[in-house]
Amino acid sequence: MRDSRFKDKYKSESIRLKHYNYSTNGWYFVTICTYQKLCFLGDAIANQIQLTAIGKIAEEFWLNIPIHFKYTYLDAYVIMPNHIHGIIIIARPKCRNVACNVSTTTTPLTNERKTADDNHNISQAMSEISPKAGSLSVIMRSYKSAVNRWCHINGYESFAWQPRFYDHVIRNSIALERIRKYIINNPAKWENECKNPENLWM
């Protein structure tokens, strides 16, 4: 059965909260899709995602977001064949008690997966295009641009992202745990999404 917990919540950028400051301390669930939802990032085999070269770079650059954006942290994430789900945390020291009221004792998940080849100069790619402002939009725009640039330099000129990303402000610990489970279980749902593209609700 189709999981309806997030049905229709990410179909339009209009779900972005009006007058909300997305540089505010908080926990944010974000989703980025490839152009026309083409499977540039990997293949699903036996409920496991086998990443392509682009998918490995997308993961490597994702894991390096905190290096390039101060007071930005990562929680659960998954690289799917044609989209990425992840939780971004903004926690500047002047307000450790983050705005979404998720307890500051909540520990971000760690991910032990190894990144791609160290031969790729991630720092240079990210630093060249990373503005200093730490809003969610700037972080996502910088990340997408870094991956896009790497692809075009390395012969993957056909790769592109959809122009927008989708976000949800996580307001409490219950919502955080629900979204974490959704992200972790996403590969197991891929077969249904593949058979019915509308199941990828963006």
Secondary structure by P-SEA (a helix, b strand, c coil): cccccccccccccccccccccccccbbbbbbbbcccccccccccccccccccaaaaaaaaaaaaccccccccccccccccccbbbbbbbbbcccccccccccccccccccccccccccccaaaaaaaacccccccaaaaaaaaaaaaaaaaaaacccccccccbbbbbbbccaaaaaaaaaaaaacccaaaaaaaccccccc
